[in-house]
Amino acid sequence: MLQSRTKQLHKAPDLLLIIAIFSLLLIGVIMVYSASAIWATYKFDDSFFFAKRQLLFAGAGIVAMFGFMNIPYLTWRNSSKTLLIVCFILLLAVLIPGVGMVRGGARSWIGVGAFSIQPSEFMKLGLIIFLARYLADHQKKITSFTKGFLPSLSLVMVAFGFIMLQPDLGTGVVLVGTCMLMIFVSGARIAHFVGLGVLGLAGFAGLIISAPYRMQRITAFLNPWEDPLGAGFQIIQSLYAIGPGGLMGLGLGQSLQKFYYLPEPQTDFIFAILAEELGFIGGTLVLLLFFLLLWRGIRVALSAPDTFGSLLALGIVGMITIQVMINISVVTGLMPVTGITLPFLSYGGSSLTLTLCSVGILLNISRYAKL
C-alpha cells in the first residue's frame, strides 16, 4: 500500500537541493585545484594532479547520485541489513595488516588498484539506513530504555568502537552525533540522553587521555602558541590564512599559506584557503549554500510520506551538517583539530562519493515528499 502511495506522489526532485549540490561541487573542484597546485607540482610535477582526480571523483559521484536518485528509497529499507553487514565486514577488513592502508597514523583505507576506499565513510550511510528502518519499526518501543533505546545505542557504539580501532575519531563523532539525532527525533526520552551524556563525557575524556596526540590537540586548541611548530602548527597556519582574507580575499589562486605552510591544504583545511582567497564574502556564500541544503533537506524529512523516509532524510542531512559544523569549527579555531573533511569541497574519493550517493537518496525521497 505504501509503495502504491509513493508511486502516486512521484515527481521531479527538489530543484533547490540540486542547485546547492552542484554549486558546492563546482566551488570544491576549483578550490581543490587552487589549494593543491603548488604541492601537486612539487610532489608529482603536475599542478592538476589533485584537481583531475577530484574531477574524476565528482564525475563518478554525480553518476552515482543520479542513479540513487532514481532508485525508490524503500529499496534501501529492504536491503538495510545486508548493507550494514557488508559495512561491518569492510571495517573488520581494514584492520587486517596487509589489507588496511596506514595514512597519517590511522589504518582507515583499503587499496583498490590506484585508488583507495575508506570503509568508515560507507559505514555512516549504512548505519543511517539501518537505523532509520529499526526506529521506524520500533517507534513505540523507543521510549523504553531496554526495549528501544539500548538496542539502538548498542549498535551505534559497536560501529563507533570498530572505527576507533583504526583510529578515526572525527568520523566516529559524526557517526555517533548523527545517530543520536535520529534516535532523539524518533521519540527517545530526554532522561536517557542525560545519563548517556554523563557517560559519554567520561568516555570521551578516556579516549583523549589514552592517546597522547589527542591530549596535544586539546592543549594546542587552548593555546596553540605553546607549541607553534608542533601540535599548534596547523591551527596557527589556518588562522594566518583566514585573517588576511578580509572581506574580499586576496584573489583566486593568490593564497600564501598553500606555499608549504599549511600541510596538504586541499583536504581538511580547504576552507581556510577559500577564506584567504575569496574572503568573508566567499566563505559566507559557501555557508549559505550549506544552509540551503540543510533547509531543503529538513523540508524533505518533514514532508516524507512515511517514518522511514523522514528518518532517512534527517539522518543524511544531519550527517552532512554535523560534518560541516565540525570542519568549519576546527578551521576557525573553535574546536580542537580532528581529521575530518568538508563535504563537497575537500579532496577525497570516498568522502565525496559517499556524500553524493547520500544526497542521491535524499533527492529520491524529495520526489515523494509533499513540498
ZIFEN-V260272 format. One record per backbone hydrogen bond with DSSP energy under -1.0 kcal/mol. NH is the residue of the N-H (numbers start at 0). CO is the residue of the C=O. If there is no record, write none. Layout:
# ZIFEN-V260272
NH	CO
NH	CO
This chain:
# ZIFEN-V260272
4	0
5	1
6	2
7	3
8	4
9	6
17	13
18	14
19	15
20	16
21	17
22	18
23	19
24	20
25	21
26	22
27	23
28	24
29	25
30	26
31	27
32	28
33	29
34	30
35	31
36	32
39	35
40	36
41	37
42	38
43	39
44	40
45	39
48	45
51	47
52	48
53	49
54	50
55	51
56	52
57	53
58	54
59	55
60	56
61	57
62	58
63	59
64	60
65	61
66	62
67	63
68	64
70	67
74	71
77	73
78	74
82	78
83	79
84	80
85	81
86	82
87	83
88	84
89	85
90	86
91	87
92	88
93	89
95	92
98	95
99	95
100	108
102	105
105	102
106	165
107	105
108	100
109	116
111	114
114	111
116	109
120	117
122	118
123	119
125	121
126	122
127	123
128	124
129	125
130	126
131	127
132	128
133	129
134	130
135	131
136	132
137	133
140	137
143	140
147	143
148	143
149	144
151	147
152	148
153	149
154	150
155	151
156	152
157	153
158	154
159	155
160	156
161	157
162	158
163	159
165	162
171	167
172	168
173	169
174	170
175	171
176	172
177	173
178	174
179	175
180	176
181	177
182	178
183	179
184	180
185	181
186	183
187	182
192	188
193	189
194	190
195	191
196	192
197	193
198	194
199	195
200	196
201	197
202	198
203	199
204	200
205	201
206	202
207	203
208	204
209	205
213	210
214	210
215	211
216	212
217	213
218	214
219	215
220	216
221	217
222	218
225	222
226	223
229	226
231	226
232	229
235	231
236	232
237	233
238	234
239	235
240	236
241	237
242	238
245	242
248	244
249	275
250	276
253	250
258	255
259	257
260	256
261	256
266	263
269	266
272	268
273	269
274	270
275	271
276	272
277	273
278	274
279	245
280	246
281	277
282	278
283	279
284	280
285	281
286	282
287	283
288	284
289	285
290	286
291	287
292	288
293	289
294	290
295	291
296	292
297	293
298	294
299	295
300	296
301	297
302	298
309	305
310	306
311	307
312	308
313	309
314	310
315	311
316	312
317	313
318	314
319	315
320	316
321	317
322	318
323	319
324	320
325	321
326	322
327	323
328	324
329	325
330	326
331	327
332	329
333	328
334	328
339	337
344	341
345	341
346	265
351	347
352	348
353	349
354	350
355	351
356	352
357	353
358	354
359	355
360	356
361	357
362	358
363	359
364	360
365	361
367	364
368	364
369	302
370	368
